[in-house]
Amino acid sequence: MRLFLLVRHGQSLFNIDNVVNGDPALDRGLSEQGIAETERLGGQIAGLPIDLVAISPFPRALQTANIALAQRAVPHLVDDDLGDVRIGELEGATLDAYRAAPAHANRKERFPGGESLDEAALRYAAAFERLLARDEAVTLVVCHEIPVRYAFNAAGGSDDLNATLRSVANATPYVFDEASLSRGVARIQALASSA
């Protein structure tokens, strides 16, 4: 059985400041708590033979992967499509400002200078689909809250990519087998492509 461990990065410095960040070049990395969370993640996955780690291009995702894997020699695959939502002009804004933006309530509307949530969802589905096309037995995927939430909810058959799971814990593995991640990809594609 093939396994995919989808993980949101550990708590970031931006999480502490309640600031949104969609540009990897501006990422400030993990907080002290995020490092501790990631070390715990390492203990949780220590007994698993991880064949590949697929990561978002954000430094907080790379930092999470490297701390969790400790000294294990696991090939890394950086996939830009696993990156956080491209929020354009909202870069560096507060979480409240992000949530108040019209694009947050309308999945088809783009954030000014960025992408829509549906475009981000299709990007995540494409990244997961590429991982499914590979042959590693166990893949660790370190990315962000939204792609993990979308995959979890879509795999469960939800009509809402934001429900039933609404909050994704930092540095916690959400385990998918090949069939459940495939279901999630198909459901994300269907929901994000609908008129």
N, C-alpha and C positions, 0 to 999 in steps of 0.2 A: 504494500500500500504506500502510495506517495503522500507525503505530508507537506503542508505549507503553514508555517508559523508566521502569522501577520502580527506585527508589533508596532505600536506607536512609540516614537522616541521617548526617552526619559524627559522629565520636566526640564524645560528650557528657561534660560534667563528671560526670554520674552514672555513665557507663561507667567512668571512671577510678576512682571510689569504690566500684565494684561494688555499686551500689544500684539497686533497681528503682523505676520511676516510671510510674504510670498516670494521673496527673492533670496535664493541661496547665498548670494554674495554678501548679504547683509546679516546673515545668521550669526548670533552671538554664542551659540553652543549651549551646553547643559549647565544647569544650576548644581549646587552641591547636593541637593536632594535628588536631582535627576541622575547624578553619578551614582548615588547610593541605590536608587531604584534599578539602574542598569546593572550594577554588581549583583543585585538579587536575581535579576533576569538571568545572568550568567549561571548562577547556581541552579536555577530551574531547568535550564537547557543543557547543563553540563554532561548529562548522560546520553544525550542524543547525538547521533553521528550527522552533523550538519554538513551537507555536500556543497551548498552554495549559499551566499548571503547576497540578496538583491536589496539595494539601498537607493533611497532618494538622494538627489545631489546636495541636499542640505547638510552642512557640517554636524548638526545635532543628530542626524540619522547615522552618519558615519561614526561619530563618537559613541553612540549607543551600541552599534554593531561591534566595534572594536573592543569596547570594555566588556560587553557580554561574552564575546568569544575568547577573551583573554589572550592566551598565547597559541590558540588553535590556528593552524594554517588552513583557512577556508577561503576559496576563491571569492572575490568580490565582483559584483556586477552593478554598476551605477546605471540607473534608468531614470532619465529626466522625467518620464511620464509618471513616476511615483512621487514627484515633488508636490508640495503643498499648493493649494489653490492660488492661481496667479491673480492677485488682487489689485494690480496696477496702482492707481493713485491713492489707494487706501494703505499703501505700504507704510508701516510705522504708526498707523492709527490705533486707537483703543479698540478692544474687543466689542465694546458697546457701539462704537461708530460702525464697525463692520456689520454687526447684527442689525443696525438701523438702516443700512444701505438697501435700496430697493432690490438689488441683485440677490441679496440674502433671502428675500421672501419670494422672489420670482426666479426659479431655477433656469429659465431661458434667457434672462437678462444678464448682460455682461457687467462686471465691475468696471468702472471707468478706467480705461487703459489696460484692462485685464481680460479675463475669460468669464464665462458663465459657469454656474455649478454643474449644469448638464455637460458642458464641454469638459470640465474637469473629470466628471464621472466617466465619460467615454475614454478619456486619457487613461484613467486608472484601469478600466476594463481592458484596454489594449495592453497595458503592462502585465496584468495578470494573465491574459491570454498568451502572451509571449513566454511567460514562465511555465504555463501549462504545456506548451509545445516542447519544452526541454525534457530531459530525462533524469534529472537528479531525484533521488529518493526523498530527501528532506531538504527543504529550502526555507531559510529564514528570510523574511521580508521586513525590512525596517523602513517605515515611512511615517505617515502622519495620521492624525485622528480621523479625518474624513474618509480616506480610502479604506481604512479598516472598518469604520462604521458602515459604509456603503456595502462592502463585501459581506459583512455579517448579516445585515438586514436583507440584502438581496438574496443571499443563499437560503435564508429562512422563508423566502417567498413573499416578503412584505411588498405592499404597493407604495410604500414611502421609504425612500433611501435613508431617511433620518429616524425611522422607528422600526423596530421596537427598542433597539439599543440606541440610546441618545448620547451617552458619554462613554468614551473609550479610555480605559485606564492607561497611564503611562507605563512603558516598559513591561507590559503584560502580554504573554503570547495568546493569540486567538487562533485555535487550531482548525485547519480545514483539510479534508482529504481531497483528492483530485475531483471527485464527483461534486462535492459541495462547492468548491471554488468555481468549477465549470458552471454550475447552476447560478452562482452569484454573478459571474461574468455575463451570462445570457440575460439575466434579469436586469442588471445595471444597464446593459445595452438597450433593452426594450423600454425601460422607464425613461432613460435619458434621451432616447430618440423619438419618443411619442410627441405628437403635436400638442 
